[in-house]
Amino acid sequence: MFRRGPHAAEVSPPEDLRFTDPAVPERSCCCPARPVVKVVMPPTADRPHPVDLWLCGHHYRASFAALVAAGARVEDLDTAAAAVRADHAAVPA
């Protein structure tokens, strides 16, 4: 029914780090979903080193207030993370 015209431009999708970067795990720490953010929890008195958490979008949004209170640093892994950025402000570094 819909055919591409002879002059249709081929547009490659933006590179998604969740699928191309071997340093990004296939699963989140919290559930079987792919991670959308890497959260770096700062050291505490009981834990003298930072800890990386790989969270899915749902668990990131559910934990947002606690992450802000803990002073966590968040790295967005999704180059098109409109859903995460649209309804939450960035966590202060």
C-alpha positions in Angstrom: 0.0 0.0 0.0 2.7 2.5 1.0 5.8 2.3 -1.1 9.0 4.3 -0.8 9.5 6.7 -3.6 12.8 6.5 -5.6 14.0 9.7 -3.8 13.2 8.6 -0.3 16.1 9.4 2.1 17.5 6.6 4.2 17.8 7.9 7.8 19.8 5.9 10.2 18.5 5.7 13.7 20.5 7.5 16.4 23.1 5.3 18.1 21.6 3.9 21.3 24.3 3.2 23.9 22.2 0.6 25.6 22.6 -1.6 22.6 26.0 -0.7 21.3 28.3 -0.1 24.3 29.7 -3.4 25.7 30.2 -1.6 29.1 26.4 -1.3 29.5 24.8 -4.5 30.9 21.9 -6.1 29.1 19.8 -6.1 32.2 19.1 -3.6 35.0 20.2 -4.3 38.5 16.5 -4.1 39.6 14.6 -6.1 37.0 15.0 -7.9 33.6 14.5 -4.6 31.6 17.4 -2.9 29.9 18.9 0.0 31.8 18.1 3.6 30.8 20.3 5.3 33.4 23.5 4.6 35.3 23.3 5.9 38.8 26.5 6.4 40.8 25.8 6.3 44.5 28.3 8.4 46.5 30.5 6.8 49.3 29.0 6.8 52.8 30.5 6.1 56.2 29.6 2.4 55.9 30.7 2.1 52.3 33.9 4.0 51.5 33.6 3.6 47.7 30.9 4.7 45.1 28.5 2.1 43.7 27.1 1.9 40.2 23.4 1.1 39.8 21.9 0.3 36.4 18.2 1.2 36.5 15.3 0.8 34.2 13.1 3.8 33.5 10.3 2.6 35.9 12.7 2.0 38.9 14.6 5.3 38.2 11.3 7.3 38.3 10.2 5.4 41.4 13.5 6.0 43.2 14.0 9.6 42.0 13.4 11.3 45.3 15.7 8.9 47.2 18.4 9.3 44.6 18.3 13.1 44.9 18.3 12.9 48.8 21.4 10.6 48.6 23.2 12.9 46.2 23.5 10.3 43.5 24.9 11.2 40.0 22.8 10.0 37.1 24.1 9.3 33.6 21.4 9.0 30.9 22.1 6.0 28.6 19.3 6.6 26.1 20.1 9.2 23.5 16.4 9.6 23.0 15.2 9.5 26.6 12.4 11.9 26.2 10.2 10.0 28.7 12.7 10.2 31.5 13.7 13.8 30.9 10.2 15.0 30.2 8.8 14.4 33.7 11.9 14.8 35.9 14.5 17.4 36.4 18.1 16.3 36.3 19.6 15.0 39.5 22.2 17.6 40.8 25.8 16.4 40.4 
